[in-house]
Amino acid sequence: DPNGKIKLLHQLRDKVEIVFCVKAADIEKTKMRADIGITYDLEVFRLIDLISQMGILVSSVVITQYTGQMAVEPFKKRLESIGIKHYTHYPIAGYPYDLDTIISEDGYGKNEYVKAEKPIVVVTAPGPGSGKFATCLTQIYHEYRMGKVAGYSKFESFPVWNLPIDHPLNIAYEAATLDLNDKNMIDP
């Protein structure tokens, strides 16, 4: 069911909130969603409206990989005008290989902590490569530093581990993540 995720979230709406991620460079470059022909920043606002109409809390937006892009400022102002909090995350030197830097105050520690109200926080984005995974790891880092126990679970449509790599669903995954150089493979 292509609407399976949103149906599940609707059933859990009393316990769930949504956090969107959008990469600052995608706002600056006016990156487009090819399937519906709108920019990533406009897609964030479209999704906030749709999800909010379903009674699901959209609490905030994380602007990732921020390096001072001027196009981000009007985006922040528009978020503020509709009552949506925004947080800023920055590029981390040596990411994803230099673990000593990444897991430090100069890494995840310099990213803003996203304050959540509900026990389940869904981190999503208008498209791939928006910083969802790094946002989740930043949250876990901050929670750990505060003495809180936090977990992470990836809620993904694909790839499907028990289907052959050349199954159309797994091929669709590779096509959708082509710009990330992602590849399905058997781990020997």
C-alpha positions in Angstrom: 0.0 0.0 0.0 1.7 3.2 -1.1 -0.1 5.0 1.7 0.8 2.4 4.4 3.2 4.6 6.3 0.9 7.6 6.6 -2.0 5.4 7.6 0.1 4.0 10.4 1.3 7.4 11.5 -2.3 8.6 11.5 -3.3 5.7 13.8 -0.4 6.7 16.1 -1.0 10.5 15.9 -1.4 10.9 19.6 2.1 9.5 20.2 4.0 10.8 17.1 5.4 14.0 15.8 7.1 14.8 12.5 10.5 16.5 12.1 11.4 17.5 8.5 15.0 17.8 7.3 16.0 19.8 4.3 19.6 20.5 3.1 20.6 24.1 2.9 22.2 23.6 -0.4 19.0 22.2 -1.8 17.2 25.3 -0.8 19.9 27.5 -2.3 20.0 25.5 -5.6 16.2 25.3 -5.7 16.4 21.5 -6.1 13.3 20.1 -7.7 11.3 17.0 -7.0 11.1 15.6 -10.5 7.9 13.6 -9.8 5.7 16.6 -8.9 7.8 19.5 -10.2 8.2 21.6 -7.1 11.3 22.7 -5.1 12.3 20.9 -2.0 11.6 24.0 0.2 8.0 24.3 -1.2 7.6 20.5 -0.8 8.3 20.9 2.9 5.5 23.4 3.3 3.1 21.3 1.2 3.8 18.3 3.4 3.5 20.3 6.6 0.1 21.4 5.5 -1.1 17.9 4.4 0.2 16.1 7.5 -1.1 18.8 9.8 -4.6 18.4 8.2 -4.5 14.7 9.2 -4.1 15.7 12.9 -0.4 14.7 13.0 1.9 17.1 14.8 4.6 18.6 12.6 6.9 20.1 15.2 10.0 21.4 13.5 12.3 21.5 10.5 16.0 20.8 10.6 18.1 22.8 8.1 21.1 20.5 7.5 24.6 21.2 6.1 24.1 24.9 6.7 27.1 27.1 5.8 25.5 30.5 5.7 23.4 30.1 2.5 21.4 33.3 2.1 18.4 31.5 0.5 17.8 29.8 3.9 16.8 33.1 5.6 13.4 33.6 3.8 12.7 29.8 4.4 13.3 30.3 8.1 11.1 33.4 8.2 8.3 31.5 6.5 8.6 28.6 9.0 8.3 31.1 11.8 5.3 32.7 10.3 3.4 29.4 10.4 4.6 28.6 13.9 7.1 25.8 13.0 10.4 25.7 14.9 13.6 25.3 13.0 17.0 24.0 14.0 20.3 24.2 12.3 22.8 21.5 11.6 26.3 22.0 10.1 28.7 20.0 8.0 31.0 17.9 10.2 34.7 17.7 9.2 35.6 14.1 8.3 32.0 12.9 8.1 31.4 9.9 8.0 34.8 8.4 8.7 36.5 10.5 11.5 34.5 9.1 14.4 36.6 11.0 17.0 35.5 14.3 15.5 31.9 13.2 14.6 31.1 12.0 18.1 32.3 15.1 19.9 31.3 18.7 20.6 32.9 19.7 17.2 30.7 17.1 15.5 27.2 16.2 16.5 27.6 18.4 19.5 27.6 21.6 17.5 24.3 20.7 15.9 21.2 22.1 17.6 19.2 19.6 19.7 15.7 19.2 18.4 13.2 19.5 21.3 10.5 16.8 20.9 7.1 16.6 22.7 6.0 13.1 21.8 7.5 9.7 22.5 7.8 8.8 18.8 9.6 11.2 16.5 9.5 10.6 12.8 12.4 12.3 10.9 11.5 12.7 7.2 12.4 14.8 4.2 11.3 16.0 0.8 13.8 13.6 -0.8 17.0 11.6 -0.4 20.2 13.0 0.9 18.4 15.6 3.1 20.2 14.7 6.3 17.7 12.4 8.0 20.2 9.8 9.3 22.7 12.5 10.6 19.8 14.2 12.3 18.8 11.0 14.1 22.4 10.3 15.1 22.7 13.9 16.4 19.6 13.4 18.5 20.9 10.2 20.0 24.2 12.0 20.7 22.5 14.8 22.6 20.1 12.4 24.4 23.0 10.3 25.6 24.8 13.4 26.8 21.7 14.3 28.8 21.6 10.9 30.4 18.5 9.8 28.4 18.0 6.5 26.7 17.1 7.0 23.0 16.7 4.6 20.1 16.5 4.7 16.4 14.6 2.6 13.9 14.6 3.0 10.2 11.1 2.9 8.7 11.9 2.3 5.0 9.9 1.1 2.1 12.8 -0.5 0.4 15.2 -2.3 -0.1 13.5 -5.5 0.9 16.1 -7.9 2.3 14.2 -11.1 1.5 13.6 -10.2 -2.2 16.2 -10.9 -4.9 18.4 -7.9 -5.6 17.1 -7.7 -9.2 13.4 -7.6 -8.0 11.7 -4.5 -9.4 11.2 -3.1 -5.8 14.9 -3.2 -5.1 15.8 -1.9 -8.5 13.4 1.0 -7.8 15.4 1.7 -4.6 18.6 1.9 -6.5 17.0 4.3 -9.0 15.6 6.5 -6.3 19.0 6.8 -4.6 21.2 7.0 -7.7 22.4 10.5 -6.7 23.7 9.0 -3.4 25.8 6.3 -5.1 23.8 3.7 -3.1 23.8 0.1 -4.2 22.1 -3.0 -3.1 24.4 -6.0 -2.6 24.7 -9.3 -0.8 26.9 -8.9 2.3 29.2 -12.0 2.1 
